[in-house]
Amino acid sequence: MPTKASFHRHALARVSQISVCTLAALVMCGCASTYRPGEAAGDSLSKAATEIREESRAIDVTLASLDNLVNQPGPDLRPQYARYSHSLDRLVAASKRAEKSAEEAKQRSAEFFESWDKKTADIKYEAVRDQSVSRKTQVSDEFNTVNSRYRENQAVIDPLISYLQDIRTALSTDLTMGGIQSVKTLADNAAQNAQKVQTALARLSDELYDSGARMSSVGPRQPPVAEGGNVDSAESDQQHVQSSTLNQ
């Protein structure tokens, strides 16, 4: 039977164990709170890079379905038109997600830089403080450059989407072989303009990822890939369009 002394020793050991665990948890929380603004900013930029790639894939699928409709029209134009319309809707949705992710990245980055300024103000040694300010300015300038490039690209993507929507509207009232022929040159123009947009989007996605990596305390990571559901669906749509083209 345990004695009173052994009971007290067991209780003290238990209290000591709990105290150590609590202290460890507090230390971990403190570290997490220190790096959280930078991690949140880095993650948001990585997410924006992923959404940009999604947008680029959606452009590919939309153009493939339009090309299939215009250059390989079947005996019944309605299924091909429906695929084009569906892929265009997916492009619009992808563009909105990219816009939302970019705004979130901008907000998270602003919070990160604000936190950086506050912590820098607490540094007592001038040499250390000056170095921190210089480093923050460098990272901030890099982010501003990427953000400006995103705005420039979006200013080109929006007209492209509107152009594709206008083609859809024209065909919705004249879905005939004559109507198809009338928009063929327009479809070719859309494809040519999209090539430039795709190149810009690929560069922007890489820059967003690199900018996010520079804000993260985690080592180099694999470049972001599009989320499973969206990529699978987009690739499935594109394969379906290509299959339809081969079967014409």
C-alpha positions as CSV (number, residue, x, y, z in Angstrom):
1,M,0.0,0.0,0.0
2,P,1.5,3.4,-1.0
3,T,2.6,5.6,1.9
4,K,1.8,9.2,2.3
5,A,5.4,10.2,1.4
6,S,5.3,8.2,-1.8
7,F,2.0,9.7,-2.8
8,H,3.4,13.2,-2.3
9,R,6.5,12.3,-4.4
10,H,4.3,11.0,-7.2
11,A,2.1,14.2,-7.1
12,L,5.2,16.4,-7.2
13,A,6.6,14.5,-10.1
14,R,3.3,14.8,-11.9
15,V,3.1,18.6,-11.3
16,S,6.7,18.9,-12.6
17,Q,5.8,16.9,-15.7
18,I,2.8,19.1,-16.4
19,S,4.8,22.3,-15.8
20,V,7.5,21.2,-18.3
21,C,4.9,20.3,-20.9
22,T,3.1,23.7,-20.4
23,L,6.4,25.6,-20.7
24,A,7.3,23.7,-23.9
25,A,3.8,24.5,-25.3
26,L,4.2,28.2,-24.5
27,V,7.6,28.3,-26.1
28,M,6.3,26.7,-29.3
29,C,3.4,29.1,-29.4
30,G,5.7,32.0,-29.0
31,C,7.8,30.8,-31.9
32,A,4.7,30.3,-34.0
33,S,3.4,33.8,-33.3
34,T,6.8,35.2,-34.2
35,Y,6.8,33.7,-37.6
36,R,3.1,33.6,-38.3
37,P,2.8,36.9,-40.3
38,G,5.6,35.8,-42.6
39,E,4.3,32.3,-43.0
40,A,0.8,33.6,-43.7
41,A,2.1,36.0,-46.3
42,G,4.2,33.3,-47.9
43,D,1.4,30.8,-48.0
44,S,-1.0,33.4,-49.5
45,L,1.5,34.1,-52.3
46,S,1.9,30.4,-53.0
47,K,-1.8,30.0,-53.2
48,A,-2.0,33.0,-55.6
49,A,0.6,31.3,-57.8
50,T,-1.5,28.1,-57.8
51,E,-4.6,30.0,-58.8
52,I,-2.8,31.8,-61.6
53,R,-1.8,28.4,-63.0
54,E,-5.4,27.3,-62.7
55,E,-6.4,30.3,-64.7
56,S,-3.9,29.5,-67.4
57,R,-5.1,25.9,-67.7
58,A,-8.7,27.2,-67.9
59,I,-7.6,29.4,-70.9
60,D,-6.1,26.4,-72.6
61,V,-9.3,24.4,-72.2
62,T,-11.5,27.2,-73.4
63,L,-9.4,27.8,-76.5
64,A,-9.3,24.1,-77.2
65,S,-13.1,23.8,-77.1
66,L,-13.5,26.9,-79.3
67,D,-11.0,25.6,-81.8
68,N,-12.9,22.3,-81.8
69,L,-16.2,24.1,-82.5
70,V,-14.9,26.4,-85.2
71,N,-12.4,24.1,-87.1
72,Q,-14.0,20.7,-86.5
73,P,-17.7,21.3,-86.5
74,G,-19.9,18.2,-86.2
75,P,-23.3,17.5,-87.7
76,D,-24.9,18.8,-84.5
77,L,-23.2,22.0,-83.2
78,R,-25.0,22.1,-79.9
79,P,-22.7,19.7,-77.9
80,Q,-19.6,21.4,-79.0
81,Y,-21.1,24.8,-78.3
82,A,-22.1,23.6,-74.8
83,R,-18.6,22.4,-74.1
84,Y,-17.2,25.8,-75.1
85,S,-19.7,27.6,-73.0
86,H,-19.0,25.4,-70.0
87,S,-15.2,25.8,-70.3
88,L,-15.7,29.6,-70.6
89,D,-17.7,29.6,-67.4
90,R,-14.9,27.7,-65.7
91,L,-12.4,30.3,-67.0
92,V,-14.5,33.1,-65.5
93,A,-14.6,31.3,-62.2
94,A,-10.8,30.6,-62.2
95,S,-10.2,34.3,-62.9
96,K,-12.3,35.3,-60.0
97,R,-10.4,32.9,-57.7
98,A,-7.1,34.3,-58.9
99,E,-8.3,37.8,-58.2
100,K,-9.5,36.8,-54.7
101,S,-6.2,35.1,-54.0
102,A,-4.2,38.1,-55.1
103,E,-6.2,40.4,-52.8
104,E,-5.6,38.0,-49.9
105,A,-1.9,37.9,-50.7
106,K,-1.8,41.7,-50.7
107,Q,-3.5,41.9,-47.3
108,R,-1.4,39.2,-45.7
109,S,1.8,40.9,-47.0
110,A,0.7,44.2,-45.7
111,E,0.2,42.6,-42.3
112,F,3.6,41.0,-42.5
113,F,5.4,44.3,-43.3
114,E,3.5,46.1,-40.6
115,S,4.6,43.5,-38.1
116,W,8.1,43.8,-39.4
117,D,8.1,47.6,-38.8
118,K,6.8,47.1,-35.2
119,K,9.5,44.6,-34.3
120,T,12.2,46.6,-35.9
121,A,11.3,49.6,-33.7
122,D,12.1,47.5,-30.7
123,I,15.7,46.8,-31.8
124,K,18.1,48.8,-29.7
125,Y,21.3,48.6,-31.7
126,E,21.3,51.0,-34.7
127,A,23.4,48.8,-36.9
128,V,21.0,45.8,-36.4
129,R,18.0,48.1,-36.8
130,D,19.3,49.6,-40.1
131,Q,20.0,46.2,-41.5
132,S,16.5,45.0,-40.7
133,V,15.0,48.1,-42.3
134,S,17.1,47.6,-45.4
135,R,16.1,44.0,-45.7
136,K,12.4,44.8,-45.2
137,T,12.6,47.5,-47.9
138,Q,14.1,44.9,-50.3
139,V,11.4,42.3,-49.7
140,S,8.7,44.9,-49.8
141,D,10.0,46.2,-53.2
142,E,10.1,42.7,-54.6
143,F,6.5,42.1,-53.5
144,N,5.3,45.5,-55.0
145,T,6.9,44.5,-58.3
146,V,5.1,41.2,-58.4
147,N,1.8,42.8,-57.4
148,S,2.2,45.4,-60.2
149,R,2.8,42.7,-62.7
150,Y,-0.3,40.9,-61.6
151,R,-2.4,44.0,-62.1
152,E,-0.9,44.4,-65.6
153,N,-1.7,40.8,-66.5
154,Q,-5.2,41.0,-65.2
155,A,-5.8,44.1,-67.3
156,V,-5.0,41.9,-70.3
157,I,-6.9,38.8,-69.2
158,D,-10.2,40.6,-68.5
159,P,-10.5,41.9,-72.2
160,L,-9.6,38.4,-73.4
161,I,-12.5,36.9,-71.4
162,S,-14.9,39.5,-72.6
163,Y,-13.8,38.8,-76.2
164,L,-14.5,35.1,-75.7
165,Q,-17.9,35.9,-74.1
166,D,-18.8,38.0,-77.0
167,I,-18.0,35.1,-79.4
168,R,-20.3,32.9,-77.3
169,T,-23.1,35.5,-77.4
170,A,-22.8,35.8,-81.2
171,L,-23.0,32.0,-81.6
172,S,-25.9,31.7,-79.2
173,T,-28.1,33.5,-81.6
174,D,-26.5,32.1,-84.8
175,L,-25.4,28.6,-84.1
176,T,-25.2,27.6,-87.7
177,M,-22.4,26.7,-90.1
178,G,-22.6,30.3,-91.4
179,G,-22.4,31.6,-87.9
180,I,-19.3,29.4,-87.2
181,Q,-17.6,30.7,-90.3
182,S,-18.3,34.3,-89.3
183,V,-16.4,33.9,-86.0
184,K,-13.5,31.9,-87.3
185,T,-11.2,34.9,-87.7
186,L,-12.3,36.1,-84.3
187,A,-11.4,32.8,-82.8
188,D,-7.9,32.9,-84.4
189,N,-7.3,36.3,-83.0
190,A,-8.3,35.1,-79.5
191,A,-5.8,32.2,-79.8
192,Q,-3.0,34.5,-80.8
193,N,-3.7,37.0,-78.0
194,A,-4.0,34.2,-75.5
195,Q,-0.4,32.9,-76.3
196,K,1.0,36.2,-75.0
197,V,-1.2,36.0,-71.9
198,Q,-0.1,32.5,-71.2
199,T,3.5,33.4,-71.3
200,A,2.9,36.3,-68.9
201,L,0.9,34.1,-66.6
202,A,3.6,31.5,-66.4
203,R,6.2,34.1,-65.5
204,L,3.8,35.7,-62.9
205,S,3.1,32.3,-61.2
206,D,6.8,31.7,-60.8
207,E,7.5,35.2,-59.4
208,L,4.6,34.8,-56.9
209,Y,6.0,31.5,-55.7
210,D,9.5,32.9,-55.4
211,S,8.3,35.9,-53.5
212,G,6.3,33.7,-51.2
213,A,9.4,31.5,-50.6
214,R,11.4,34.6,-49.6
215,M,8.8,35.5,-46.9
216,S,8.8,32.0,-45.4
217,S,11.0,30.6,-42.7
218,V,10.6,27.1,-44.2
219,G,13.2,25.9,-46.7
220,P,12.7,25.7,-50.4
221,R,9.5,23.9,-51.4
222,Q,8.2,22.4,-54.5
223,P,6.5,24.9,-56.9
224,P,2.8,24.9,-56.2
225,V,0.5,22.7,-58.3
226,A,-3.1,23.3,-59.0
227,E,-5.5,21.8,-56.5
228,G,-6.6,18.3,-57.3
229,G,-10.2,18.8,-58.0
230,N,-9.8,21.8,-60.3
231,V,-6.9,20.4,-62.2
232,D,-8.6,17.0,-62.8
233,S,-11.7,18.6,-64.0
234,A,-9.9,21.0,-66.3
235,E,-7.7,18.2,-67.7
236,S,-10.7,16.0,-68.1
237,D,-12.5,18.8,-70.0
238,Q,-9.5,19.3,-72.3
239,Q,-9.1,15.5,-72.9
240,H,-12.8,15.4,-73.7
241,V,-12.5,18.2,-76.2
242,Q,-9.4,16.6,-77.8
243,S,-11.2,13.3,-78.0
244,S,-14.1,14.9,-79.7
245,T,-11.7,16.6,-82.2
246,L,-10.1,13.2,-83.1
247,N,-13.5,11.6,-83.5
248,Q,-14.8,14.1,-86.0
